[in-house]
Amino acid sequence: MEQKNENPVISADTLSGQRLHIPDLRPAFAAWKQGVNPLHPQVKQAVDARLGEIIENERALAKIRAVDIALFASGWVPDAPYADLETVAFYCVWLFLWDDAIDGGGAGIEGRGDKAAAEYCRQSIVFVEHSLGLGEPGAPAPVAPTKARGWVLRAGGEEGVFGHLKEYMGACVTEYRWRLSGRVPSVGEFYSWRLGTSSVDAALDLTRIINGIVLPRETLESKELAVMSRCVNKLLILINELFSLKKELKDGAFGNLIPITMRAMDSDLDGATQSLIQDIHKCVRDFDNNASVLQKDGVMEEEHLRRLVGAYQAVDTSTLNFSIHSPRYGLHKDKQEDGSFVVTL
């Protein structure tokens, strides 16, 4: 159990004007699978059209289109045919919009408290369960709580996907309740929900489905695969926390890991940033080491294992590429010639 932290809270005012130094992280992932699906332009058109069907506010529509969600999907499955790429892209759209709704951006939740968020989550879980063919036989189709819920994913009756999506939605509600409480979490408390709100576990389920990877039970239940999954999850979080800090401070958002780490370590901005960078390198090493163990065990055919490892790696290399190139975080002008970023908060 973590000790109560008596260090002062790190506020936006405390960080205002300071410089966040993000090194070029691409060398850390140089040996990992990466790329952008050549069908990105086509799927971007499909995503933009779908967003136009969902979002009525023109300003909000232009903003979310500029993010280029299709770019993230195209890095996640760089070799997928169009139908699979479109499935992943629409799933990513759902993730972006559902999380925004919990935060009050589209479901009328803002100002209504955690009961409204919990009810929205409950309705969503019922709808996802039905959409995946896991609801009560013969039960009428539930009403989607928002227009964005009209398509979830083509995973058939995949119970693992549903379980992880349920965990994701519950974690979003937990995060929302923390935000309403005004309390500052410890690092451990942060990860207790952030590992869920990342939705990486569901993403890895979908990754295996899209890539046609069927795991032997021994591999699926191995501690090595569990470590690899946790590393992919933490890497996505760590990359996101670094690149999103300025945006979160500007938006008045809740709970970035960097100020939480500053408080926990009683350190300055550079010290906390270096802590996250060290965690990134450790996660890469741990992933690679556990992948090597699976290779030596010989339970999976070498080609199947290679595809599994590459598919998992692409989740994080896509996150990094998206963070660097998408206007979502507003850091283009902060990029240096050596690939690093110097961000004035």
N, C-alpha and C positions, 0 to 999 in steps of 0.2 A: 504493500500500500504506500502511495506517494505521500511524502510529508507536505503539510500545508505550506504554500509559498507565501512568505511575508514580504517579498520584494515588491516594489511599486509597479503598478500597471504601466505598460509602455503604450502611450496614446499616440494618435495621429499627429498631434501637436509636437510630441517629443521627436518624432521621426521627420517632420516637415523640414525640407531643405537639406537633409542628409543624403549622401550618395550611396546607392546600393550597387555593389560591384558583382556582376555575374560573369564568371569566366566562360570561355568558349567550351561548352560541354560536349561538343560533337566528337572530339577525340576519345572520350570515355566510352562512346558507343560505336567506335569505328568498325569493330569486328562484328557488330550485330546487324541482323537483317534490317534493311531500310529501303525506302524508295517511295515514289508517288505513282499510283495507278495511272496509266496513260489515258484511261477513260474518265479522268477527273473532270474535264470540261463538260462532258455529257451529263455526268451525274450532278454537277453543280447546277445545270439548267433544271434538272428534275427537282432538286432540293429547293431552288429558288421558287419554282412553280408551286410546290407543295406548301412552302411557307406563305406564299401569297393567298392560298386557300384558307389558311389558319389564322393569320394575323391581319386584323382590319386596320390597325393604326399604321399609317404610312411611314411615320418617323421610326416607329419600333421595327417595322418590316425592313426598312433600309438598313437599320443598325444590325439586325441579326443576319441579313443577307451578306453584309460586308465581312462578317466574322469568317465566312467560308467554311461552314461545317463540313462540306464535302471534301475539303482538303484533309481534314483529320481522318475521315473515313477512307480516303484514297491512300493514306499512309498506313492505316491499320491493315488493310487487305490489298497490298500493292499488286498482287498477281491475280486477283479474283476476276471472273467474268462479270459482265455488266449487271446481271440480275442479282448476284450476290453482293456486289458493290452497292447497288441501290438499296438493298435490304439493310446493310450496315449503315449507310448514310441516313436512311429514314429513322433507324434506331437511334443514331446520334442526335438527330433533330428532337426526337421524343425526350431523350435525356436532358438536353439543354432546356427545353420548354417546361418539362415537368418540374425540374429543380427551380426554375424561375417562378413557377406558380406557387410552390411551397414558400418561396421567399416573398410572395405577395405580388409577383409581376403579372399574373394572368388569371388567377382563380378567385379573386375577391377575398383572399385570405388576410391580407395585410390589415391590421387593426382589429381583427376578429379573434385573435389569440390562438392558442394551441389546439383548442377543441375543433376549430374549423380545419386546421391543418391535418389533425388526426382523422377527421371524417373524410377529407379529400383523399388521404392516403388509403383509408378503408375502401372507398369506392374504386380507387385505382387498382388495388390488389384484387378485388372481385372481378374487375374487367379483364385484367391481365390473365388471371386464372382461367376465365372463360375463353379468352382468345387463344390460349395455348391448349385448349381441349382438356383441361383438368378440373372443370367445374362439375356440378351435379348433373348426371345424365338427364336430359329432357328439360332442364331448367331454362327459362327464357333468357335471352341475351340481355345482360345488364346494360344500362345506359352509360355511355362513356362520360366521365365527369368533365372532360373538356374535348374540344374538337381535335386536339393533338393526340387523343388516345385512340383514334379510329384505326390505327395500325401499330402493331407492337413489333413483331418479328415473325419470320417464317420458321419457327423452330419446332413445329408440330407439337407433340405432347411432352416436351422436354422438361421433366420435373426439376432438374438441377437449375435450369434457367429461371423457372418460376421462383424457386426458393431464394435464389440470389437477388432477383428483382424485388422480392418481398423484403429482404434484408436492406436493400438499397433504399427503398421508400421509407421504411421504418427509421433508418439512420438519418434521412433528410428531415424527418419530423423531430428527431432527437436534437439535431443541430439547430433547428428552428427554435426549439424550446430553450436551448442554451442562449441563443441570441436574445430572446425575449427576457430572459432572466437577468441580463446585464452582468452576469458573472464571467470571470476570465478563467478558462480551463488551464489545467496543467498540460504538459506534453502528452502524458498518458491518457488523460481525458479527451484531448484533441483526437488522438488516434483511435479512441474507442468508437467514435462515430465516423471519422474521416475515412477509415478503411472501408466503411460501408458506403458513404456518399460518393466515393470514387466510381462505384459500380464496376470495378475491375473484375470481380469474381464472375459476374454475369457476362462481361465482355470476353473473358477467357472461355466460358461455356460456348458462347456464340462463335468465337474464333475456331474452336475445335469442330463445331458443326459446319461452318462455312468451308473449312479446309478438309472436311471429310476425315478427320482424325478420330479413330476409335481407340481408346486406351485400354490395355489390359487392366483388370481390377488391381493387380499387384502394383502397377505404376500409378493408377488413379489414387490409390490409398497410401502411396509411399510418402515418407517424410521429405524426400528430395523434391517431389513435385509440389508439396505444400510450401516448402521454402521458396521454390521458384515463383510460385503464384504470389506469395507475400512480397517478394522482391519486386515483381512487376507492379504490384499495387503501390508499394511505398515509393518506387521511382516515379510513377505518374504523379503522386501527391507532391513529392519533393520538387519536381520540375515545375509543377503548377504553382506551388507556393512561392517559388523564386520569381517567376515571371508575372504573377498576378498581384504582387504586393502593392505596387503603385495604384493599380486599378481599384483594389479593395479599399485602400486608404481614401481615394477620391470618392468612391461610392458610399463610404461610411459602412462598409461591410464588416462582418463579424469574424474574428478568430483566425487570422493568418498565422502560420506556424513560426514565422521569423520573430515577430514581437513576443510570441509565447515563449520561444526559445531564449530570447534575450532576458526575459524575466526569470525563467527557470535557471539559467546559467549565471545570472547577474552579469551579463556581458554587454558589449556594445554591438552595433549593427554588423560590423565586420566579423566579430567573433561568432555571432549567431549564424551569419551567412556561411562562414567556413564550416560550421558544424553540419549544416545541411549538405554542403558540397562533399564533405567526408562521408556522410551517410549515402550519398549517391554512388560514390566509388565503391563503398563497401557492399552495397546491394548488387552492383554489377559483378563484383568478384564472387559474392555468394551464389548468385544465379549461375554463373559459369561453372563454379566448382560443383554444384549439385547436378547440373546438366551432365558434367563429366562422369559423375558417379552413376547416373542412369545409363550412360553409354557403356560403362564398364560392366554393369550388371547384365546387360544383354537381354533383358526381358522384352524390349521392343525391337522390331527390325530397325536397322540403322537409318534407313530412308525415312521411316515414319517418325523416328525420334528427331531427325534433322528438321523435318517439317514442323513438328510440335515446337521445338526450340525456336525456330525462326518465326513462327506465328506469334508466340508469346513476346519475343523481342520486338516485333513490329509495333506492338501496342505502345511501347515506351519511345521508340524512335519516332513514331508518328506524333506522339505528344510533344517531343522536343521540336520537331520540324514545324508543327502547328504553332507552338509557342513563339518560335523565332519569326515566322512569316505572317501569321494572321494579325490583322490590325486590332484584334480583340483586346490586347494588353497595352496598345499604344506606345510601343517601345522602339519603333523603327528608327526614329531619330537618335536613339541612345546607343545604337549598335556601332562598335568600333571596328577599325580595319582588321584587327586580329581576331574578330569573331566574338569578342566579349561585349558586355553591355555595361555602361556606366549610367545609372538611372538616378536622376535627381527627384527625390520624393517630395 
